[in-house]
Amino acid sequence: MSVQRFTFRTLLALGSLSLFACQSAPQTPMSFAPGGFLNPRAIYQGQSSGPVASADWYAQLSPELQQYYAEARGKTGTALFETLHQIVSRNNRIDDYGPAKGYIYAVAENGPYGPNGETGLIPSYSTNIFVAGSGGDGNRYRERGDANHDGQSGDFINCEHTWPQSFFNKQPQQRADMHHLMATFTYPNNRRGHLPFGTAAEGQVAYQTSSGSKLILRDRPLSYSTAPQFLPATADSEEFEAQNVDGVFEPNDNFKGNIARATLYFYLRWHRTNIRSGDYDARDYWIQRVPMFQTWSQLDAPDAREQRRNDLIFQKQGNRNPFIDIPNLASLIGVETLQGIEAQIAGVR
């Protein structure tokens, strides 16, 4: 019996390539609670440019945030990175994974975002779609038809880990850290797998959501375990290893900043732990991506929904994402610092 070969071109044919423009929702003013943090009950939609970032980041913070970040005042570079690591590592009340993702669905990302004020979710990677629903069960949030235009009708919500679970062996604390958990449809989550984030310039688009998130295939080696979702059911690991295929995943434009800030947070919080298992490649996943994350964070500034999410996670988990509170933080720490720390830990020259 002949062996079927899955070439780069064959794998491209497996993805859907429909292109759709994304639309931004209208803006509404931000509302603050008496404590100085965003009022979780306010309605937040659309994008805002956020505060104008400058090197004097501390002076731009509210009094409550100044108190939270007081130890980092006046610092930059490695000193700022290490101090912020200490701050975000304190007072953590990280729950089990089930309740943590349930809180993301039911509270942190749930709001009156529907066209008529209905409550529900705006899925990551599909931010032009509203999914009505309530509660912590992702199966209760159902796509209407194939609104995502990816060939999967009636998809439901599950949880994306911006830093893939296989890289930290599903260690409970990292797995349940809500600052890097995102509600998303199952199909784009599966397409991303544990690929690096990247851009369409790196290869050819093999899959795309209606809001513009893309799976891009590159012509370079990839292990079978990294991307079995690219293969039809007839494929096996021996066949796949002979091919020369790899990929990256690009979030849609108005979600790039969210992904960058969640990923930067995860590295800040957990870089001293084992987050480098499996197919982790220090260069491809982190070191060469840091300038991209910095750019994404600047071009897609935190909007009111992301700030609200940060506040709600802080209330539950006990720590904040400083890359949301301090929009130019990646620049204040410095690309070379973020790259150098990983190069030293991972032994990359």
N, C-alpha and C positions, 0 to 999 in steps of 0.2 A: 504494500500500500504506500502510495507516495505521501511525503510529508509536506504539508501546506506551509508556505513561507509567508511571514507577515513583514512586509517591507515598510519603510517610512511612508511611502505613498499609500499603501493599503491601509495603514493605521489612520492616516488623514481622512480617508473615506468613511471611517467609522463615526466621525463627529459630525454634528450639524453646524452649518456655517451661516445661518440667517443673521442679518445685521439689523439692529433696531436702535433708534436714538433714545437717550434717556432724558427724562424731564425732571426738573426740580419742583418740589412743592413750595407753596407760598410761605413766606416767613411770618412768624408771629413774635411779638416781643418776649423777652426772657423775664421770668418772675423769680424773685428771690424770697426764700423763707427768712424768718427773723434771725436765724443763726448765720445767715450769710451765704449758705449754699442754695443751689437751685431748688425751687419748690417742686417736689415730685408730682404734684397734682396739676401743674400748669401744662398747657398744650404746647408741644414743641414740634415744629415742622420746618423743613427746608434747610438751607445752608446760610451761614453767616460768615463774614470774614474774621470775626473774633477780634480780640484786642490787638492793637498794633504791638508787635513784638520788638523788643530791644534788649541790649545787654543788661539794662537795669530791670531785670525781670522781677525782682522781689518787690519793687515799688508798685508794680502793676497789680499785685495780688490783693484780694480782700483782706481785712484784718484777720479773719478766721484762717485763711490760707497762709498768711504770713506766720501765724502761730504754728501751723502744721509744718511749714518748711523753714522755720527759724534757723535751724542748725546749718542750713545750706546757704544762708545769706552771704553774698559777696564771693562765692566760690565759682570756679569754672573748671573745665577739664576733668582730669582724673579725680581731683578732690571733690568736685561736685558729684560725679558719678558715684563715688564710694559713700558719700554722705547720704545721698538719696537712696542708695541701696539699704543703708541702715534704717532710714526713716520708713520706707515701704515694707520692710521686713518685720516691723514691730506691730504688736497688737493685732496680729492676723487671727481672724476667726473663720478660717477656711472650712467649709462644710464638706460632707461627702458629695461625690459627684452628682448623684441623682437629685438631691435637693438644690445643689448649686445650679445645674442647668434648668431645673424647674423655676428657680427664682429669675433666671435670665428671661425665660419665656413669659412668666406670669407678671413680673414686676419691672425689672431693670430695662427691658426693651419693649414692654407692652404699654401702649398709650392710645389716646383717641385720635389716631392717625388716618382713619378711614375718610372717604369723601363726605360723609354726613356725620362725622364725629364718632363713628364706631370704634371700639377698642380692638386692638390686635397688634400684629407685628409687621415690620418692614424687613424682609429677609436680607441678610448679607448676600452680596453678589447679585441680588435681584431687587435693587432699591427703588425701582419704578413700580413695584407691586405691593399692594396692601393685602394682608391675610387676616381676616377677622377671626377672633377667638379669644379665649381666656383660660387661665389655669396653667399648670406646669407640665402638661402632657403634650408633646409635640404633635401627636397624632390628631389632636383636636384642631389643628391649624391646617386647613386644606387649600391647596391651589385651586382656583376656578378654571377648569379646563386646562389648556396648555398656555397659561398666561406668560410663562417664562420662555415660550417659543423654543423649547429644547427637545421636543418630542416626548416629553413625559407629562401626561395629564394627571391631575389630581395629586400632585406631589405633596408631601407633608414636611413639617419642620423637624430638623435634628440639630445637633450642636457641632459647630466648627471649632477646632482648636487651632489658633493661628500658629502656635508652635506644635508641630505634630506629636501625637501621643507616643508614637513608636520611638521618637527621639529621647523620651524620658521614661520609657518602659511603663507607661501608665501609672507612674508614682502618684499616690492619692492627692498630695498637696498641689502638685503642679497640674494634675488633671482637673482639679476642681477650682482652680484660681479663676474667678469670674472675669477678671480684667482681660483675659485672652479668649474667653468663650463667646461665640457669636451664634445667634439663631439664624439658620439658613435652610434652604430646601435640600433634601437629601441628594438630589442628582448633581448639582454643581459642587456640593461638598465631596461627593465621590469622585468627580472629575479632578478636583484639586488633589485628592489623596494626601501625600506628604511631600509634594513637589515644592521647590522654592517659589517664592513670588518673583515675578519678572514682567517683561513686556513683550508685545507682539513682534518687536524688532528682532527678537532672538530666534524666530523660527516661523512656522506656519500655523495659522489658527485651525484647530481641529474641533472646537466646540465653543459656543458662545451663548450667553443668556441674553434676554431681551434688553437688559440694562447695559450690556457691554462687557461683562466679565468673560474672560477667555482662557481656554486651555490652549497652550502653544506647544507644538512638538518641535524639538530640536534634533538635529542629526548628530547625536553623540551617544555613547553607551549608557545603558540604564539597566539595573537589575530587575528581574521579574517581580520581586517583592515590592518594588517601588510603585509599579503602575499596572497591576493586573486588570484594572478597570478599562484599559485601552483595548484589551483583547477580547475576541469572541470566545464563547464557551469552549470551542474546540482546541484552543491553544493550550500549550503546556510550557513549563518553565524552560525545558531544554530548547524548544523551538525559539522561545523569546530571547534567550541569552545570546543566540547567534545574530540577532538583529542589532541595528545601530540607532536606537531610538531613545529619546529623553524628552522631558518637557518642563515648562514653567507655567504658573498660573497668574494671570493678570486680573486684579479686581477692577470693577468699573470705576470710572474717573471720580465720581463723587463718593466713593468709599475707599479710595486708595489711602487717604490720610488716616482713616479709622484703623485700617490694617497695619499701617506703619506704626502708629502709636501703641497699638496693642502688642505688636511684636517687640518693639523697643522696650516697652514695660516688662514683658516677660523676661527678656535678656537681663535687664537691670535687676529684677527681683531674684532670678534663679540661676544666674551665670556661674555661680560657685558650686552648683549641684550637677548631678549627672543628667545633662540634657543633650548628650551627643552620641546616643546609641544608634543602632541600626544603620540606615543609609545616610546618616548625617554627614555632610561634606562642609567643613568649616569655611572653605573659600566660597563655594557655590551658594550655600544657604545663607551665610552671614557676612563674611568679610567683604566680598565684592558687592553685596546688596545694601550696605549701610548708606552709601551716598544716595541710592535710590529711595530708601526709606526717609532720609532727610528731606529730599525734594518732594516726595509725596506728602509729607507732613506739612510742608510749607505751602504747597499749592492747594491742598484740600484741608483748610483749617478746621478745628473743632467746631461743630455746629451745636445748637442748643440741645438736640436729642442726645448727642454724645456726652455733653456736659451733664445732662440729667442722669444718664446711665452711670457716669462716674460717681455722682453723688449717691445714687441708690446703692451701688456696690459698696461704697464707703460705709454707708449706714449698716449694711449687712456683714461685710467682710472685715471692716476695720482699717483698710488702707486705701490709698488713692493712686490713680495713674498720673504721675507728674507730667507726662508728655501731653496730657490733655490740659492740665492746669497751667502749664508753662509752654505755650505753643512753639517757641524757638529753642526748646531744650536740647534737641539733637545738635544744634549748632553751638550752644553754650558748652556742651560736653565736648563736642568735636568729633568729626568723622574718624580722624586718625586715632583718637583715644578709644572709640568704640571698636575699631578694627584691631588695634594693638592689644587690647585686653584679651580678645578671643584668640589672636595669633599666639599669644603667650600661653594661654591655657591649653589650646589645642595642639601646640607644638608646630605651628605653621610658620615657615620662614617667608 
